[in-house]
Amino acid sequence: MANDSLFLIDVDKILRQKAPKHYKYIPRFVISYLKRIIHQKEINVFLEESKDEIGVDFLKASVDFLDMKLDVRGLENLPQDGLYTFVSNHPLGGQDGVALGYILGRHFDGRVKYLVNDLLMNLRGLAPLCIPINKTGKQNKDFPMMVEAGFKGPDQLIMFPAGLCSRRQKGVIRDLKWSKTFIVKSIQNQRDVVPVHFGGRNSDFFYNLANLCKALGIKVNIAMLYLADEMFKNRHKTFTVTFGKPIPWQTFDKSKTPAAWAEYVKEEVYKLGRDALSQKEK
């Protein structure tokens, strides 16, 4: 495969493109710091070494690179036939997405798609599995059509309805509000919903930074800059992934609003996590 389309991280290039008038005034130590916290060198080495891996094979290479051990529970709940919407909490922002794609990609012979941050489309190995969502700027005008195509398509869908990874609120690490999109579209396309819980957390530094930015009224998601660093902090760890039983799409009737049903499924996901934890403690 040709190497000319390989995406590599280049902080200098990004800053020149995004802030051309200010680039020359940015101190070199700031640029060096950015390169370090996003692990530019290590990630680019991995991208070079895995440049020929595509789809689930790329996810397998990512699992190996992160030295991720997966304790998968509820595999008997994974259906063999039909199309489903898999929805999960989003505690990490890196390993959780990789792991779910890898597990479900193997189970469904590569027939999976993510609804994900459009920045990930830059990763050539991951791009075939992605329906991009713009989290950093104006939404692409074609977004509704892309989501519709994803739900009507032949692939299993993986979604993190919170959008952002979990935050710590009142001492509890938990997703923010879940979007109702997966409820609305699953009903329209008669897809049962499979709740998934991913066990894990980021560092206290990450949560403190996110809360500080919120307290100061800073709307830019500065914490996102540190997700690569959090990913490296979580290397060599074991994560418990629990699949619940499919919830029939007919469950989501008029007795609740779509937003309330989304909250209901979110609570089911966290119940899976509590049950998995109590089983491990026995």
Buried (B, 14 or more C-beta within 10 A) or exposed (E): EEEEEBBEBEBBEEBBEEEEEEBEEBEEEEBEEBBEBBBBEEBBEBBEEBBEBBBBBBBBBBBEBBEBEBEBBBEEBBBEEEBBBBBBBBBBBBBBBBBBBBBBBEBBEBBBBBBBBBEBBEBBBBBEBBBBBEBEEEEEEEBEEBBEEBBEBEBBBBBBBBBBBBBBBEEEBBBEEBBBBBBBBBBEBEBBBBBBBBBBBBEEEBBEBBBEBEEEEEEEEEBBEBBBBBBBBBEEEEBBBBBBBBBEBEBBEEEBEBBEBBBBBBEBBBBBBEBBEEEEEE
